[in-house]
């Protein structure tokens, strides 16, 4: 993706923030505890309400998931959809397993771990499949001027948030710290905050830095950048050793200049693909109908969040670490 496209994203984010409520707020349910078990076999192909597990309101998953819900409601006959606010990827995979959600957004490293039954899913491999690679997450360690943190090494001994419990941010942050030679348990004063809470804690000085894995640009970070003292810590050098140890879903990629206010230079970080996941038992025709609806209504989704610009049916099925759902593959074959 070019720098020009990301600059365009930055210019459109205000418009997206204004348009998004009209497109998705009616699709959004209450937090996870209110929707657990609400699917009731809705993925059987007989109609009903599909629950989409997303993330916190300050990130990308929640608004984009709301856009998905609206598109499904308007284009998949017999189905409604709602979103769940969650701690993101790890929680989302477990919600799919328990049928408390029928669709979920999750980052590649967590999806791979779930399929392989390792990490947070040790001995508990999940039978899931992919409805497509949607967009890339960027692991964005943030701090503010005056903390003295310019690298991961500078985080040692400091108060650091590694992301919300059960999130892909937590998984990637821990692996990044370890790659830099810092013990994530004893080498930092560890906190576990979502992106909105991380921004608030940086503002009031209760943490020195925090990790966030999300699309570009992330709303809560736009807000922090408006203060004029946000610093994104470069971590791209750790992508190769992390990919070698864990898998090819970690790649070095730049946050283009001007993605955030005051960020005048590109910053090298770690990117990972975001996957829309379903249970492998979901009805194949429903898989195809959902995939068709989402990718054929990409322009509507871009109005919810610019991250949807990355949706590409020609490549969305190329996810090496999880099987593509057969219904989704049928659409990708036709679209390609």
C-alpha positions as CSV (number, residue, x, y, z in Angstrom):
1,X,0.0,0.0,0.0
2,X,1.3,3.4,-1.0
3,X,2.0,6.4,1.2
4,X,-0.6,8.3,-0.9
5,X,-3.3,5.9,0.0
6,X,-2.6,6.1,3.7
7,X,-2.5,9.9,3.5
8,X,-6.0,9.7,1.9
9,X,-7.1,7.6,4.8
10,X,-6.0,10.3,7.2
11,X,-8.0,12.9,5.3
12,X,-11.1,10.8,5.3
13,X,-11.1,9.6,8.9
14,X,-13.2,12.6,10.1
15,X,-15.8,11.9,7.4
16,X,-15.7,8.2,8.4
17,X,-16.2,9.0,12.0
18,X,-19.3,11.1,11.1
19,X,-20.8,8.5,8.7
20,X,-20.0,5.4,10.7
21,X,-22.8,5.8,13.4
22,X,-25.5,6.0,10.8
23,X,-24.2,2.8,9.2
24,X,-23.4,0.6,12.2
25,X,-24.7,1.8,15.5
26,X,-28.0,0.1,15.0
27,X,-26.1,-3.1,14.3
28,X,-24.1,-3.0,17.5
29,X,-25.2,-5.1,20.5
30,X,-24.2,-4.8,24.1
31,X,-20.9,-6.1,25.4
32,X,-20.0,-9.8,25.2
33,X,-21.8,-10.8,28.4
34,X,-25.1,-9.6,27.0
35,X,-24.8,-11.6,23.7
36,X,-23.2,-14.8,24.8
37,X,-25.0,-17.8,23.4
38,X,-27.3,-15.5,21.4
39,X,-26.6,-17.2,18.0
40,X,-28.8,-20.1,18.7
41,X,-27.6,-22.1,15.7
42,X,-27.9,-19.1,13.4
43,X,-25.0,-20.4,11.2
44,X,-27.1,-23.5,10.1
45,X,-28.4,-21.8,7.0
46,X,-32.0,-21.5,8.4
47,X,-31.8,-17.8,9.1
48,X,-31.6,-15.9,12.4
49,X,-29.2,-13.4,14.0
50,X,-25.4,-13.7,13.5
51,X,-23.2,-12.3,16.3
52,X,-19.9,-10.8,15.2
53,X,-17.1,-10.8,17.8
54,X,-15.1,-7.6,17.4
55,X,-13.0,-5.6,19.9
56,X,-13.0,-2.4,22.0
57,X,-14.8,0.7,20.8
58,X,-11.5,2.7,20.4
59,X,-10.1,0.3,17.8
60,X,-11.0,-0.8,14.2
61,X,-12.7,-4.1,14.8
62,X,-15.8,-2.7,16.5
63,X,-16.8,0.0,13.9
64,X,-15.8,-2.2,11.0
65,X,-17.7,-5.2,12.5
66,X,-20.7,-2.9,12.8
67,X,-20.4,-2.1,9.1
68,X,-20.3,-5.9,8.4
69,X,-23.5,-6.3,10.4
70,X,-25.3,-3.7,8.4
71,X,-24.2,-5.2,5.1
72,X,-25.2,-8.7,6.2
73,X,-28.6,-7.4,7.4
74,X,-29.2,-5.6,4.0
75,X,-27.9,-8.3,1.7
76,X,-28.1,-11.8,3.2
77,X,-31.7,-12.9,3.1
78,X,-33.2,-14.2,6.3
79,X,-30.3,-12.9,8.5
80,X,-29.8,-10.1,10.9
81,X,-26.4,-9.4,12.6
82,X,-25.1,-7.7,15.8
83,X,-21.6,-7.0,17.1
84,X,-20.1,-7.9,20.5
85,X,-17.6,-5.6,22.2
86,X,-14.8,-7.8,23.3
87,X,-11.1,-7.9,24.3
88,X,-10.5,-8.9,20.7
89,X,-8.7,-11.8,19.0
90,X,-8.1,-14.5,21.7
91,X,-11.5,-13.9,23.2
92,X,-13.1,-13.9,19.8
93,X,-11.8,-17.3,18.8
94,X,-13.1,-18.7,22.0
95,X,-16.5,-17.2,21.4
96,X,-16.6,-18.9,18.0
97,X,-15.7,-22.2,19.7
98,X,-18.5,-21.9,22.1
99,X,-21.0,-20.6,19.5
100,X,-21.5,-17.4,21.4
101,X,-20.4,-15.7,18.1
102,X,-20.8,-16.9,14.6
103,X,-18.2,-14.6,13.0
104,X,-15.1,-13.0,14.5
105,X,-12.3,-10.7,13.5
106,X,-8.8,-11.9,14.7
107,X,-5.2,-11.3,13.9
108,X,-3.2,-13.9,12.0
109,X,-0.9,-15.0,14.8
110,X,-3.9,-15.8,17.1
111,X,-5.8,-17.5,14.4
112,X,-2.7,-19.7,13.6
113,X,-2.3,-20.5,17.3
114,X,-6.0,-21.5,17.6
115,X,-5.8,-23.8,14.5
116,X,-2.6,-25.4,15.8
117,X,-3.7,-25.7,19.4
118,X,-0.7,-23.8,20.8
119,X,-0.1,-20.7,22.9
120,X,-3.3,-19.6,24.5
121,X,-5.1,-22.6,22.9
122,X,-2.6,-25.2,24.1
123,X,-4.2,-28.6,23.6
124,X,-7.5,-27.0,22.4
125,X,-7.2,-26.7,18.6
126,X,-10.3,-24.9,17.1
127,X,-12.1,-26.1,14.0
128,X,-12.4,-22.8,12.2
129,X,-12.1,-21.4,8.7
130,X,-11.4,-18.1,7.0
131,X,-13.9,-15.9,5.2
132,X,-11.0,-13.9,4.0
133,X,-8.0,-11.7,4.8
134,X,-9.6,-8.3,5.4
135,X,-6.8,-5.8,6.2
136,X,-3.5,-5.6,7.9
137,X,-3.0,-4.8,11.6
138,X,0.0,-2.7,12.6
139,X,1.6,-3.2,16.0
140,X,2.0,0.4,17.1
141,X,3.9,0.9,20.4
142,X,3.0,4.4,21.6
143,X,4.4,6.8,24.1
144,X,4.6,10.6,24.6
145,X,7.5,13.0,24.6
146,X,9.3,13.2,27.9
147,X,9.2,9.5,28.8
148,X,12.7,9.0,27.2
149,X,11.4,5.9,25.3
150,X,12.7,5.8,21.7
151,X,13.1,2.0,21.4
152,X,11.8,-1.2,22.9
153,X,15.1,-1.5,24.8
154,X,14.1,1.8,26.6
155,X,11.0,0.2,27.9
156,X,12.9,-2.0,30.4
157,X,12.0,-1.1,34.0
158,X,9.2,1.2,32.8
159,X,5.4,1.0,33.2
160,X,4.2,-0.6,30.0
161,X,0.7,-1.7,28.8
162,X,0.9,-4.8,26.6
163,X,-2.7,-4.6,25.6
164,X,-6.0,-6.0,26.9
165,X,-6.1,-9.5,28.3
166,X,-7.0,-12.0,25.6
167,X,-6.1,-9.7,22.7
168,X,-3.8,-10.1,19.8
169,X,-2.0,-6.9,21.0
170,X,-1.0,-8.8,24.1
171,X,0.3,-11.8,22.2
172,X,2.4,-9.7,19.7
173,X,3.6,-7.2,22.4
174,X,4.9,-10.0,24.6
175,X,6.7,-11.6,21.6
176,X,8.2,-8.2,20.7
177,X,9.5,-7.6,24.2
178,X,11.0,-11.1,24.2
179,X,12.6,-10.5,20.8
180,X,14.2,-7.4,22.3
181,X,15.6,-9.4,25.3
182,X,13.1,-8.1,27.8
183,X,11.2,-10.4,30.1
184,X,7.5,-9.3,29.8
185,X,6.9,-10.5,33.4
186,X,9.9,-9.1,35.3
187,X,11.5,-6.7,32.9
188,X,8.7,-4.2,32.9
189,X,6.0,-3.0,35.3
190,X,3.2,-4.6,33.3
191,X,-0.3,-3.2,32.7
192,X,-3.0,-4.6,30.4
193,X,-5.1,-1.9,28.9
194,X,-7.2,-1.5,25.7
195,X,-6.3,1.2,23.3
196,X,-8.7,3.8,24.7
197,X,-7.4,3.1,28.3
198,X,-3.8,3.3,27.0
199,X,-4.4,6.7,25.6
200,X,-6.0,7.9,28.8
201,X,-3.1,6.4,30.9
202,X,-0.5,8.1,28.8
203,X,-2.3,11.4,29.2
204,X,-2.4,11.2,33.0
205,X,1.1,9.7,33.3
206,X,0.2,6.4,34.9
207,X,2.0,4.4,32.2
208,X,5.2,5.2,30.1
209,X,4.2,3.4,26.9
210,X,1.6,1.0,25.6
211,X,1.3,-1.4,22.7
212,X,-1.7,-1.4,20.3
213,X,-2.3,-3.7,17.3
214,X,-4.8,-2.2,14.8
215,X,-5.5,-0.8,11.4
216,X,-4.5,2.6,10.1
217,X,-5.4,5.0,11.3
218,X,-6.8,4.0,14.7
219,X,-9.3,6.4,16.2
220,X,-7.9,6.5,19.7
221,X,-4.4,7.2,18.4
222,X,-5.8,10.0,16.2
223,X,-7.1,11.6,19.4
224,X,-3.8,11.2,21.2
225,X,-1.8,12.6,18.2
226,X,-4.0,15.7,18.3
227,X,-2.2,16.6,21.7
228,X,1.0,17.1,19.7
229,X,3.3,14.9,21.7
230,X,2.6,11.3,20.6
231,X,5.6,9.1,19.7
232,X,5.4,5.8,17.8
233,X,8.3,3.5,18.7
234,X,9.9,1.7,15.7
235,X,9.9,-2.1,16.0
236,X,10.3,-3.3,12.5
237,X,13.7,-4.9,13.2
238,X,11.9,-7.6,15.3
239,X,9.6,-8.8,12.5
240,X,12.1,-11.2,10.9
241,X,13.1,-13.0,14.1
242,X,9.4,-13.2,15.2
243,X,8.4,-14.6,11.8
244,X,11.2,-17.2,12.0
245,X,10.1,-18.3,15.5
246,X,6.3,-18.1,15.1
247,X,5.3,-17.9,11.5
248,X,5.1,-15.8,8.3
249,X,2.3,-13.7,9.6
250,X,4.8,-11.1,11.1
251,X,6.2,-8.8,8.4
252,X,8.1,-5.5,8.6
253,X,6.0,-2.7,7.2
254,X,6.0,1.1,7.5
255,X,3.3,3.4,8.9
256,X,3.5,6.0,6.2
257,X,4.3,9.6,7.0
258,X,1.3,11.8,7.9
259,X,-0.9,8.8,9.0
260,X,-1.2,10.6,12.3
261,X,-1.0,14.3,13.1
262,X,2.6,15.4,13.7
263,X,4.1,12.1,12.3
264,X,6.2,13.5,9.5
265,X,8.4,10.4,8.8
266,X,7.5,6.8,8.0
267,X,7.9,4.5,11.0
268,X,8.9,0.8,10.6
269,X,6.7,-1.5,12.6
270,X,5.3,-5.1,12.5
271,X,2.2,-5.9,10.4
272,X,-0.1,-8.9,10.6
273,X,-3.2,-9.9,8.6
274,X,-6.7,-9.6,10.0
275,X,-8.9,-12.6,9.3
276,X,-12.7,-12.9,9.3
277,X,-13.2,-16.2,10.9
278,X,-16.2,-18.6,11.1
279,X,-16.8,-22.1,12.5
280,X,-16.0,-24.8,10.0
281,X,-19.5,-26.1,10.6
282,X,-21.2,-23.0,9.2
283,X,-23.5,-23.8,6.3
284,X,-21.5,-23.4,3.0
285,X,-24.1,-21.4,1.2
286,X,-24.2,-19.0,4.2
287,X,-20.4,-18.7,4.0
288,X,-20.6,-17.8,0.4
289,X,-23.5,-15.3,0.9
290,X,-21.7,-13.5,3.7
291,X,-18.4,-13.3,1.8
292,X,-20.2,-12.1,-1.4
293,X,-22.1,-9.4,0.5
294,X,-19.0,-8.1,2.3
295,X,-16.6,-7.9,-0.7
296,X,-19.3,-6.7,-3.1
297,X,-20.2,-3.8,-0.7
298,X,-16.6,-2.7,-0.1
299,X,-17.3,0.9,-0.8
300,X,-20.0,1.0,1.8
301,X,-17.6,-0.5,4.3
302,X,-14.9,2.1,3.5
303,X,-17.4,4.8,4.7
304,X,-17.4,3.0,8.1
305,X,-13.6,2.8,8.3
306,X,-10.8,3.3,5.7
307,X,-9.2,0.0,6.6
308,X,-11.8,-1.6,4.4
309,X,-9.9,-0.2,1.4
310,X,-7.6,-3.2,1.7
311,X,-10.3,-5.7,1.1
312,X,-9.3,-7.5,-2.1
313,X,-11.2,-10.6,-3.3
314,X,-8.3,-11.5,-5.6
315,X,-6.0,-12.2,-2.6
316,X,-8.3,-12.5,0.4
317,X,-8.4,-16.3,0.1
318,X,-4.6,-16.6,0.3
319,X,-4.2,-17.3,4.0
320,X,-1.6,-20.1,4.5
321,X,-2.2,-20.8,8.2
322,X,-5.9,-21.5,8.2
323,X,-8.2,-23.2,5.6
324,X,-10.4,-20.9,3.6
325,X,-14.1,-21.7,4.2
326,X,-15.4,-23.6,1.1
327,X,-18.3,-21.2,0.6
328,X,-15.9,-18.3,0.7
329,X,-13.5,-20.0,-1.7
330,X,-16.4,-20.5,-4.2
331,X,-16.9,-16.7,-4.2
332,X,-13.2,-15.9,-4.4
333,X,-12.8,-18.4,-7.4
334,X,-15.6,-16.6,-9.2
335,X,-14.5,-13.1,-8.3
336,X,-10.9,-13.9,-9.4
